[in-house]
Amino acid sequence: SSAAPLPSTNFGVFALGDRHYWPKPEDKKYFCKPGYDLDTKLESLGAKRLLPLGIGDDQDDDGFRTGLKAWEPELW
């Protein structure tokens, strides 16, 4: 509540996680939660999102790189 607005800030967030740690459906909300929280907070402070939140999951075949390969071209 005391944070200054960020209207001139552009951002992109790539969250890292491992869905193995949250196998129960009710715990799904914890997967990459810091990334989701940061993305939401920056937007609420008026910052401009450059691209949708990226997700890197260590359980993917190539680890987090699978999600990064899909997200990175959108960034550049």
HELIX and SHEET records of a PDB file:
HELIX    1   1 ARG A   19  TYR A   21  5                                   3    
HELIX    2   2 PRO A   25  TYR A   30  5                                   6    
HELIX    3   3 LYS A   33  SER A   44  1                                  12    
HELIX    4   4 PHE A   64  LEU A   75  1                                  12    
SHEET    1   A 2 ASN A  10  PHE A  11  0                                        
SHEET    2   A 2 LYS A  48  ARG A  49  1                                        
SHEET    1   B 2 PHE A  14  GLY A  17  0                                        
SHEET    2   B 2 GLY A  54  ASP A  57  1                                        
END                                                                             
